[in-house]
Amino acid sequence: MISINSGYEYERVIEWLAKIGIFLSRMEIVDLWWRWTSFRLLVEVRRG
């Protein structure tokens, strides 16, 4: 268990949560980019 008694530990927890949030948002951006790119490739192939 993580005890949130001292401010230092509290800051560590926030930092850890922020890192997870940044990682997840990056993964989401990559996922959106991949969907958009694959969609455009499909459109180009259908036009060709």
N, C-alpha and C positions, 0 to 999 in steps of 0.2 A: 504493500500500500504506500501511496505517496502522501505524506502528511504536509498540508499547506500551513505550516506554522510560521516559518520565516519568509521574508520577502524574497530572499534569494531562491528558495525552492519554487516559490510561486512564479518568479520570472522564468526559471528553467522550464516549467510546465507550459507557460505561454509560448516560449520560444519553440518548444517541441511541437505544439499544436500548430503554430504558424508554419513550420517546415512541412508538416503533413498537408496543410491546406495548400501551400504553394505547389507541392508535388502533385496533389490531386488536380489542381487547376491546370497545371501543365499537361497532365495526361488528357484532360478534357479538351484542351485546345488542340492537342495532337489528333485526338479522335475526330473533332469537328473538321480539322484541316484535311484529314484522310478521307472523310466522307465527301467533302466538297470536291476534292481532287478526283476521286473515283467517279463522282457524278459527272464532272466535266469531261473526263475521258470517255464515259459512256455516250455522252451527247456528241462528242467529236466522232466517235466510231459510227454512230447511227447516221450522222450527216454524210460521212465519207462514202 
